[in-house]
Amino acid sequence: MNRLGLIVQTFPGANEVLKRHWGQFLKAGADEIIVATTTDGQCWAPEGATVEMIGANIYIQSYHLPLRLLRCLQRLRDTKCDWFCVAEYDVLFFKNIPRDLPEGVTAHYAGGKPAGCHCNSFWHGPWIMDRETADTVVQVGYELIAAKTVDASPDCFLGQIIDKTGIPVHSDILKSYSRNTIHGEKWTGEARAAVDNGSVCVHGCKTQECFDALTK
């Protein structure tokens, strides 16, 4: 059936951004969308949306965000979907996620080994994988947490898992563009060029100005 499940990670401070981006998330073409809110509440989600409270409203601290990534994948495993996508609130989709992706992880290569991290490379979302790969990511992810050798960033944590398992990772299929936060004329121009050249998604759009520049 090749069904796609999308889970969107948000938190109270992202409410206005998620409202603005919601129409773009629908363009991903997912068969099922879940909004992953935080356990302290106060998160916006569209009326009628499937909502799951996953993790507290905490940013880079210990293994909090890596654990949230694993729990999002576990929630997607409860669906009848074959492919899983975990996206943060600041992603914009411009096209449907392809349904003929190769097995493994599809993500945006963001760089090599950051100083002080365990991983040899790190990967920005959206993070897309088949069900079997997600099973491996969850299993090995919990092993790393148990061993207390965890990079606090989910980008780096996924890199650790890829290093340890040899899961194939594909970084050019979506033609994606990504920054932690897209700002300034240079980065905004690069993101717009990526969209014009057929990018499926852009990560790091947090302001109305950036949204307008990429969608109008």
ZIFENPE-V281667 format. One record per backbone hydrogen bond with DSSP energy under -0.5 kcal/mol. CO is the residue of the C=O (numbers start at 1). NH is the residue of the N-H. If there is no record, write none. Layout:
# ZIFENPE-V281667
[[CO/NH] [CO/NH]]
This chain:
# ZIFENPE-V281667
[[3/82] [3/83] [4/31] [4/32] [5/85] [6/34] [7/9] [7/87] [8/36] [9/89] [11/14] [12/15] [14/18] [15/19] [16/20] [17/21] [18/22] [21/24] [21/25] [22/26] [23/27] [24/27] [25/28] [26/29] [28/97] [32/6] [33/50] [34/8] [34/36] [35/37] [35/52] [36/10] [37/54] [38/41] [46/49] [50/35] [52/37] [52/54] [55/39] [56/58] [59/61] [61/64] [63/67] [64/68] [65/69] [66/70] [67/71] [68/72] [69/73] [70/74] [71/75] [72/76] [73/77] [74/78] [75/78] [76/79] [82/131] [83/5] [84/129] [85/7] [85/87] [86/127] [87/9] [88/91] [90/204] [90/205] [92/202] [104/130] [105/107] [105/170] [106/128] [107/109] [108/124] [111/122] [114/117] [120/113] [122/110] [122/111] [124/108] [126/128] [127/86] [128/106] [129/84] [130/134] [131/135] [132/136] [133/137] [134/138] [135/139] [136/140] [137/141] [138/142] [139/143] [140/144] [141/145] [142/146] [143/147] [144/148] [144/149] [145/148] [153/157] [154/158] [155/123] [155/159] [156/160] [157/161] [158/162] [159/163] [160/164] [161/165] [162/166] [168/105] [170/107] [174/200] [174/201] [177/203] [181/183] [183/187] [184/188] [185/189] [186/190] [187/191] [188/192] [189/193] [190/194] [191/195] [192/196] [193/197] [194/199] [195/198] [200/94] [200/95] [201/177] [202/92] [203/179] [204/182] [204/206] [207/211] [208/212] [209/213] [210/214] [211/215] [212/216]]
